């Protein structure tokens, strides 16, 4: 065998081994990406179910007012609490399944695949925390709950927060009124609190200047910001209507199914 032939054989072996390693790396990448996508779907589905469960909880106004007139509360029955606990365990398991894939460069490499799930989970966390304790979790608090093994970007936090405003609006409309012991219909404490919170968020976000561009985050932000503005308008109109026209309602009047939420 000549020297040139020997060199050619070595080069072929080197190139074959090199491409084989590339193939293994690509296979590992696609496997990790598939795992992250599956976990993302599981987290999103479980988070949505938590939000739906929270929308069904019983709001208790008068009982809380005896101790603190400025703090309303919700009542979680054992079934809903159990359902939420089971869903949270599913989310924890889904995150654990891709913990190794999301380390190092993977935190950014697969961020796009898991970003939507993290936003949905943030929405569930913020919604639950506000209903339970009248508190909006900070980015750092959310990061701690999600786990420091996973990257929670400020973009995901803001978009998740904007999504939460829609759920708060629905809860406020559903629990708009409270009937006193004397039969007087009035705006509930929780509706007033949510209305004030949404107004505060609107003021804060109105100070930002974000141009809608081809960048996905910017476009999505502008879209969800409009959702916030619409949510504020709906709650304000509902609270205003009941406050202003409440005195016109007959004694003992309670909204029924055929009233469609109108006053």
Secondary structure, DSSP 8 states (H G I E B T S, - for coil): --HHHHHHHHHHHHHHHHHHHHHHHHHHHHHHHHHHHHHHHHHHHHHHHHHHHHHTSEEE-HHHHTT-TT--EEE--HHHHHHHHHHHHHHHHHHHHTTTTTSTTHHHHTHHHHHHHHHHHHHHHHHHHHHHHS----HHHHHHHH-TTS---HHHHHHHHHHHHHHHHHHHHHT-EEE-TTS-EEE-HHHHHHHHHHHHHHHHHHT------SSHHHHHHHHHHHHHHHHHHHHHHHHHHHHHHGGGS-TT----GGGTT--
